[in-house]
Amino acid sequence: MVYSTCLSKLQSFILISSSLVIFVLSDVPRPRGVSLSKASLYSPTKDFTCFDGTNTIPFSYVNDDYCDCFDGSDEPGTSACLNSVFHCTNAGHRPQNIPSSRVNDGICDCCDGTDEYAAPDTCSNICEELGREARAQAQQTAELHKAGNSIRLELIEKGNKKRSEMAEQLSQLEKDKVDALKIKEEKEALKNELEAKENEALQVYREAEEKEKQKKAEIEKEQLVKEATEQFNRFDSDKDGILTVAEIKVVNVFDKNKDGEVDQDEIQYFFGDNESMDKDSFITSTWSLLKPLLMMEEGMFRPAEPEEAETDDTDIPHEEAHDMEGEGEEETEDIDHHEDLNIDDHDQEPEQDHTTEYDDETKKLIEEATEARKQFTDAERAVREIESNIRSIQQNLEKDYGLNQEYATLDGQCLEYEDKEYVYKLCLFEKVTQKSKSGGAEVGLGNWGEWAGEGDNKYSIMKYTNGVTCWNGPSRMTIVHISCGLETKLLSVTEPYRCEYKIELSAPVACDDSHYLKQQQQKESHDEL
Ligand code: MAN
């Protein structure tokens, strides 16, 4: 410990001659590693106070290769403090600040070589050469900005023109909308009036049709009662007006499963829990169960003449009919008889529908109302179209196209970029997409979101968000960095993080001459510090 302290002091002594005593060659004498702007803080005639105010030391301790200040401000020209900064003047090029830890480390950090003063032969001063190259480069960039800026000025002019045209269109559309709404109202009133007349005329037909329908239903009902009654009378063999279990047991149509007898399940099916059934109950409940069976078994049947039906009922006793089951002639006769009983005339009468022939007056009213409906629909569509145009112009006018509307004419312009795997498409202020070269659907990498640059550089970064959701992850999004270039084109597309894409876009619109000059000046004055 003592040894190391002694060694450190010895080193300090050796270095004092080269660090403290030797002031840098410039107008203002200052310790090594100190910038012009901080020179006044190091006065050889006074004690030195650390920048953070935590310690005051004799001036001879400055650059003595021993760290006395927590902030490293006493050792700008040595590597004694971890956190101090060495300033190289770099005459002929840009001044530079480097961490003092790099002082005398055998590597040339400053182009003037001053960071390696312990071995002066290590580095040669290449600042003039570098400065020349940098100035040529800066000149080129300035020229690019100048040329780009003139295109940008044209874009500004076009952008402003486009905006004022849109504003004009908008006010014209607002006027058109007022007119279109008026027409719509008129057409609606006319439609209502003509529809009322049409309705009144059609009402007569509707009532007639309704009456016809009712009549038909009544006939059908009567028919049903008639055929059910006929069958009831046939099965009611003792003609007492009551159908009993005994009476149906001998009629084979009640033998649903055709096993040769009408069993308990079948009786239950047709009679429910009743032992007998009067005619009304037969008509309302049993007939609907029986009729399909009769029709299936015996084909379509139509009502027989009352006399014939009477004859049938008396001529064919049920017992006999049952006994003769499967015996051909009688059975056939029975079937024939029922085939004749074609009571279902439903299909034979065409349905009364709206094919009704209307009288000429009604026809004229329908035509007029139809035309009025069409005109109203057209008027409605016209209003909707105007409203949709208004909305889209308003959306455009609300968009931020830059401080001078310089981006306005680029809205909707699409640019493509291909890499090995994908074709990327950026439609400015709309969306970004990606399409695999090996096929498949287009994948949305984001929709226009906002400007995302900071401060004065707001309009140099675009953000497109809410793209297609990444598998097991968030929605895809794209950041577009815009730099000055004479052509509007995509320079690169990368995916620095999964489903987060970065596009480099060069465009004259980003060549803002005055902004560039301002930035350059700021940089230069910062470098001087
Ligand atoms: C697709 C492409 C890629 C993306 C993956 C994520 O293959 O959109 O860019 O990284 O999906 O699963």
Boltz pocket constraint, residues with backbone or C-beta under 6 A from the ligand:
constraints:
  - pocket:
      binder: B
      contacts: [[A, 434], [A, 443], [A, 470], [A, 471], [A, 495], [A, 498], [A, 499]]
      max_distance: 6.0
